[in-house]
């Protein structure tokens, strides 16, 4: 366990109940933790898609969504939104804790 794992767990906990993270996605959430540290509340849906794409390349390099965010149809783009919002919520949470 590293310092990224608690951040990854926090992001997971900020997801809405209907979000269905991929199986075996601990590495993906560590990448999301890096986004949290690098971009915080400024993270975008496109950032999340890029992180997911980097992870997915090692999981299934033939996945049809391994294309630039702007080339995705709106329904597929929408899958990234809850993860971006969870990262932003985690950033707000960590900022509140550090402000105390």
C-alpha positions as CSV (number, residue, x, y, z in Angstrom):
1,X,0.0,0.0,0.0
2,X,1.3,3.5,-0.9
3,X,0.1,7.0,-0.3
4,X,-2.0,6.8,-3.4
5,X,-4.2,3.9,-2.1
6,X,-6.1,6.0,0.5
7,X,-6.8,8.6,-2.2
8,X,-7.9,5.9,-4.6
9,X,-10.3,4.6,-1.9
10,X,-11.6,8.0,-1.2
11,X,-12.4,8.5,-4.9
12,X,-14.2,5.2,-4.9
13,X,-16.2,6.2,-1.9
14,X,-17.3,9.4,-3.6
15,X,-18.8,7.6,-6.6
16,X,-22.6,7.6,-6.8
17,X,-24.2,4.3,-5.9
18,X,-25.2,3.5,-9.5
19,X,-21.6,3.8,-10.8
20,X,-20.1,0.4,-11.8
21,X,-16.3,0.6,-11.7
22,X,-14.6,-2.1,-13.8
23,X,-13.6,-5.3,-12.1
24,X,-10.0,-5.4,-10.9
25,X,-9.6,-1.6,-11.2
26,X,-7.3,-0.8,-8.3
27,X,-4.6,0.4,-10.8
28,X,-7.2,2.6,-12.5
29,X,-8.1,4.2,-9.2
30,X,-4.5,4.8,-8.5
31,X,-4.2,6.7,-11.8
32,X,-7.3,8.7,-10.7
33,X,-5.5,9.4,-7.4
34,X,-2.7,10.9,-9.5
35,X,-5.3,13.1,-11.3
36,X,-6.6,14.1,-7.9
37,X,-3.1,15.2,-6.8
38,X,-2.2,16.9,-10.1
39,X,-5.5,18.6,-11.0
40,X,-7.8,18.4,-8.0
41,X,-11.1,20.1,-8.6
42,X,-9.9,21.2,-12.1
43,X,-10.1,17.6,-13.4
44,X,-12.2,17.1,-16.5
45,X,-14.2,14.3,-18.0
46,X,-11.5,14.2,-20.8
47,X,-8.8,13.8,-18.2
48,X,-10.7,10.8,-16.7
49,X,-11.1,9.3,-20.2
50,X,-7.4,9.7,-20.9
51,X,-6.5,8.0,-17.6
52,X,-9.0,5.2,-18.3
53,X,-7.5,4.8,-21.8
54,X,-4.0,4.4,-20.4
55,X,-5.2,1.8,-18.0
56,X,-7.4,0.0,-20.6
57,X,-4.5,-0.3,-23.0
58,X,-3.0,-2.9,-20.6
59,X,-6.4,-4.6,-20.0
60,X,-8.0,-4.7,-23.5
61,X,-6.0,-2.9,-26.2
62,X,-8.9,-3.6,-28.7
63,X,-11.6,-1.8,-26.6
64,X,-13.7,0.3,-28.9
65,X,-13.6,3.4,-26.6
66,X,-9.8,3.7,-26.9
67,X,-10.2,6.8,-29.0
68,X,-9.8,10.5,-28.2
69,X,-12.5,11.8,-25.9
70,X,-13.8,14.3,-28.6
71,X,-14.4,11.4,-30.9
72,X,-16.6,9.5,-28.5
73,X,-20.4,9.6,-28.8
74,X,-22.2,11.5,-26.1
75,X,-23.5,8.3,-24.4
76,X,-20.0,7.0,-24.0
77,X,-18.6,10.3,-22.9
78,X,-21.2,10.3,-20.1
79,X,-19.5,7.3,-18.5
80,X,-16.6,9.5,-17.5
81,X,-18.6,12.2,-15.7
82,X,-19.3,10.4,-12.4
83,X,-15.6,9.6,-12.0
84,X,-14.6,13.2,-12.7
85,X,-17.1,14.4,-10.1
86,X,-15.8,11.8,-7.6
87,X,-12.3,13.0,-8.1
88,X,-13.5,16.6,-7.6
89,X,-15.4,15.6,-4.5
90,X,-12.4,13.8,-3.1
91,X,-10.3,17.0,-3.8
92,X,-12.8,19.1,-1.9
93,X,-12.7,16.6,1.0
94,X,-8.9,16.5,1.2
95,X,-8.7,20.3,1.0
96,X,-11.2,20.6,4.0
97,X,-9.0,18.2,6.0
98,X,-5.8,20.1,5.2
99,X,-7.5,23.4,6.1
100,X,-8.3,22.2,9.6
